[in-house]
Amino acid sequence: MHDEVLILGGGVAGCAASIALARKGRSVTLIEREPTPRHKVCGEFLSGEALEDLHALGIDVASLGAVPINYVRLAASRRAAEAPLPFPAASLTRKALDAALIAAAISAGVRVERGRSVQSLNRAAGNVWRATLDDGTTYEAPTAFLATGKHDLRGHGRPKDPHQWVGFKMYYRLSAAQTAALADASELTLYAGGYGGIQPVEDGVTNFCCVVQRKYFARAGLRWDALLAKMQQDCPHLAMRLDGAEPLLDKPITITHIPYGYLRRATEDGLYCIGDQAAVIPSFTGDGISIALHTAHHAATAYLASEPAPVFQPKLRSAMLPQMRLAELAADGLNNALARAVLPFCLRIWPGAMRVTARMTRVTQPATIAPQAFAN
Ligand SMILES: Cc1cc2nc3c(=O)[nH]c(=O)nc-3n(C[C@H](O)[C@H](O)[C@H](O)COP(=O)(O)OP(=O)(O)OC[C@H]3O[C@@H](n4cnc5c(N)ncnc54)[C@H](O)[C@@H]3O)c2cc1C
C-alpha cells in the first residue's frame, strides 16, 4: 500500500504530525497498535505550550473535561511549598486526550489503521520505507515518521537507561478533605530514589504518577504496595494526601526503560523521528506532551518545506539541547539528598524560585529556531 507519508505510532506526536500533513493535502497512513486508546503512564499535566498546540490542532481540552491547574507545590519530607504557575496549565487523562487526537486525525483525512503493530521498518527497493506489520501486511511510502513513543523498533532503538527508571501511574479518589486541600495544584513529591506527581484529572479523579530508580524499587521488594508505603514514609505529605484514598485501578500501570535526557542525533533519509523518539525530558517538567507536539509540528513543517530528515534532526537536537541539559540538572538536584532537604525551605522563603525553574525548564524553544531552520 502506497502513501506519501507513513506514520508509525498514533499517540500525541504521531497524531499531531498526521493532522498537520493531512491538512496540507498529503496522503497519510497512521498505524497504531492499540485498537482503542488506553491508560498510559503519564502525569497528565498539560503545560501552556501544550494547550496552545492542542488548540491549534482543534482539540478543545475544556470540553473533554480537563481540569485547570494554577499552582505547583513541592513536597519533601514533611515540608511543602507552593507557587502560582507562571503559565496556564491543565490536566486531562491520556485516554481522553489520545482519543480526541485520533478522532481529529480521522477527520483531517488521515487513514488510521488501529490495533495493528509495526514489527519492522526497513528501506526497500525504490527508495521507500517499508513497515511490516504483525500480520505480515506491508505498507510503503517515501517518507516515514517514527512516533512509537517509549517503544523502540528494532534497528531504530535508543540507548539503554543507565538508572533503570521505573514509572508507575495509579488513579485514586481522594477523601473529600484531601481533594479540597489538593485543589487546583500539581504537587511534586520527592523521595530518595525518585519523585512523583499528584494532581486532579477529570471526573473528580486524582492521578498519582511516579518514577523511581530500580534500586529504590528493589529496596521495597519490587512490590507496588511496599513501594507506596516506602514513598509515604519518605514523604509524609504524600501519606497525608493518600489517607483514606480509594485506588481506582486493580494495579498501577508501569513502564521501564525511560532514557531521560535522550536527544536523537541523526536519522536516515526520509525518516523523521518525533516525540519520545526524538527527545525524552525528565518527567517532573511536565513537558513531554508539549515536546511531542512541537517536534511533530516542526518535523511536518520541515517535510513540507522539503528539508531532508538528516538535516532536520540534528537542528532539532541543537535547539533543544540547552534546556534539556538544564532539566536534567534540575532532576539531579531533586534526587540529591541535600537539595531535597533545603529546597522546600528555600522555596518557602522565595516561592518565586519555583516560577523561575518552571520557566527555565520549558523545552519548547525549537519554535524560536523555526524561521531559520525551516526557511530553506
Ligand atoms: C512517569 C512519566 C510521567 C510523565 N508525565 C508527563 C506529564 O505530566 N506531562 C507531560 O507533558 N508529559 C509527561 N510525560 C511524558 C509524555 O508522556 C511523553 O513524552 C509523550 O507521551 C510522548 O508522546 P509520543 O507521541 O512520543 O508517545 P506516545 O504518546 O506514548 O505514543 C506512542 C504511540 O505509539 C504506539 N506504538 C508503539 N509501538 C508501536 C508499534 N510497534 N506499532 C504501532 N504503534 C506503536 C503506542 O501504542 C502509542 O500510542 C511523562 C512520562 C513519564 C514516563
The ligand as an SDF file (V2000), in Angstrom:
LIG
                    3D

 53 58  0  0  0  0  0  0  0  0999 V2000
    6.3690    8.7970   34.5160 C   0  0  0  0  0  0  0  0  0  0  0  0
    6.0740    9.7760   33.4000 C   0  0  0  0  0  0  0  0  0  0  0  0
    5.2850   10.8740   33.6570 C   0  0  0  0  0  0  0  0  0  0  0  0
    5.0440   11.7980   32.6280 C   0  0  0  0  0  0  0  0  0  0  0  0
    4.2430   12.8800   32.9010 N   0  0  0  0  0  0  0  0  0  0  0  0
    4.0480   13.7990   31.9410 C   0  0  0  0  0  0  0  0  0  0  0  0
    3.2250   14.9300   32.2030 C   0  0  0  0  0  0  0  0  0  0  0  0
    2.6470   15.0930   33.2800 O   0  0  0  0  0  0  0  0  0  0  0  0
    3.0680   15.8590   31.2030 N   0  0  0  0  0  0  0  0  0  0  0  0
    3.6840   15.7240   30.0040 C   0  0  0  0  0  0  0  0  0  0  0  0
    3.5610   16.6250   29.1630 O   0  0  0  0  0  0  0  0  0  0  0  0
    4.4360   14.6300   29.7120 N   0  0  0  0  0  0  0  0  0  0  0  0
    4.6170   13.6770   30.6470 C   0  0  0  0  0  0  0  0  0  0  0  0
    5.3440   12.5600   30.3620 N   0  0  0  0  0  0  0  0  0  0  0  0
    5.9170   12.4060   29.0130 C   0  0  0  0  0  0  0  0  0  0  0  0
    4.8490   12.0420   27.9660 C   0  0  0  0  0  0  0  0  0  0  0  0
    4.0150   11.0180   28.4260 O   0  0  0  0  0  0  0  0  0  0  0  0
    5.5350   11.5950   26.6730 C   0  0  0  0  0  0  0  0  0  0  0  0
    6.6470   12.4240   26.4240 O   0  0  0  0  0  0  0  0  0  0  0  0
    4.5840   11.6550   25.4710 C   0  0  0  0  0  0  0  0  0  0  0  0
    3.5340   10.7470   25.6560 O   0  0  0  0  0  0  0  0  0  0  0  0
    5.3350   11.3230   24.1950 C   0  0  0  0  0  0  0  0  0  0  0  0
    4.4280   11.2630   23.1120 O   0  0  0  0  0  0  0  0  0  0  0  0
    4.7120   10.2600   21.9160 P   0  0  0  0  0  0  0  0  0  0  0  0
    3.6770   10.5220   20.9010 O   0  0  0  0  0  0  0  0  0  0  0  0
    6.1420   10.2810   21.5530 O   0  0  0  0  0  0  0  0  0  0  0  0
    4.4690    8.8070   22.5600 O   0  0  0  0  0  0  0  0  0  0  0  0
    3.0800    8.1500   22.9900 P   0  0  0  0  0  0  0  0  0  0  0  0
    2.0870    9.1600   23.3480 O   0  0  0  0  0  0  0  0  0  0  0  0
    3.4520    7.1090   24.0000 O   0  0  0  0  0  0  0  0  0  0  0  0
    2.5690    7.4360   21.6660 O   0  0  0  0  0  0  0  0  0  0  0  0
    3.2530    6.3850   21.0580 C   0  0  0  0  0  0  0  0  0  0  0  0
    2.2100    5.5260   20.3680 C   0  0  0  0  0  0  0  0  0  0  0  0
    2.8550    4.5510   19.5320 O   0  0  0  0  0  0  0  0  0  0  0  0
    2.1630    3.3440   19.6290 C   0  0  0  0  0  0  0  0  0  0  0  0
    3.0990    2.2890   19.2690 N   0  0  0  0  0  0  0  0  0  0  0  0
    4.1870    1.8740   19.9510 C   0  0  0  0  0  0  0  0  0  0  0  0
    4.7930    0.8860   19.3050 N   0  0  0  0  0  0  0  0  0  0  0  0
    4.0770    0.6590   18.1800 C   0  0  0  0  0  0  0  0  0  0  0  0
    4.2290   -0.2380   17.0980 C   0  0  0  0  0  0  0  0  0  0  0  0
    5.2240   -1.1290   17.0740 N   0  0  0  0  0  0  0  0  0  0  0  0
    3.3210   -0.2040   16.1030 N   0  0  0  0  0  0  0  0  0  0  0  0
    2.3030    0.6840   16.1250 C   0  0  0  0  0  0  0  0  0  0  0  0
    2.1250    1.5590   17.1280 N   0  0  0  0  0  0  0  0  0  0  0  0
    3.0070    1.5550   18.1390 C   0  0  0  0  0  0  0  0  0  0  0  0
    1.7220    3.2670   21.0810 C   0  0  0  0  0  0  0  0  0  0  0  0
    0.6320    2.3940   21.2550 O   0  0  0  0  0  0  0  0  0  0  0  0
    1.3870    4.7230   21.3670 C   0  0  0  0  0  0  0  0  0  0  0  0
    0.0140    5.0150   21.1850 O   0  0  0  0  0  0  0  0  0  0  0  0
    5.5970   11.6100   31.3450 C   0  0  0  0  0  0  0  0  0  0  0  0
    6.3650   10.4750   31.0990 C   0  0  0  0  0  0  0  0  0  0  0  0
    6.6010    9.5700   32.1050 C   0  0  0  0  0  0  0  0  0  0  0  0
    7.4470    8.3610   31.8150 C   0  0  0  0  0  0  0  0  0  0  0  0
  1  2  1  0
  2  3  1  0
  2 52  2  0
  3  4  2  0
  4  5  1  0
  4 50  1  0
  5  6  2  0
  6  7  1  0
  6 13  1  0
  7  8  2  0
  7  9  1  0
  9 10  1  0
 10 11  2  0
 10 12  1  0
 12 13  2  0
 13 14  1  0
 14 15  1  0
 14 50  1  0
 15 16  1  0
 16 17  1  0
 16 18  1  0
 18 19  1  0
 18 20  1  0
 20 21  1  0
 20 22  1  0
 22 23  1  0
 23 24  1  0
 24 25  2  0
 24 26  1  0
 24 27  1  0
 27 28  1  0
 28 29  2  0
 28 30  1  0
 28 31  1  0
 31 32  1  0
 32 33  1  0
 33 34  1  0
 33 48  1  0
 34 35  1  0
 35 36  1  0
 35 46  1  0
 36 37  1  0
 36 45  1  0
 37 38  2  0
 38 39  1  0
 39 40  1  0
 39 45  2  0
 40 41  1  0
 40 42  2  0
 42 43  1  0
 43 44  2  0
 44 45  1  0
 46 47  1  0
 46 48  1  0
 48 49  1  0
 50 51  2  0
 51 52  1  0
 52 53  1  0
M  END
$$$$
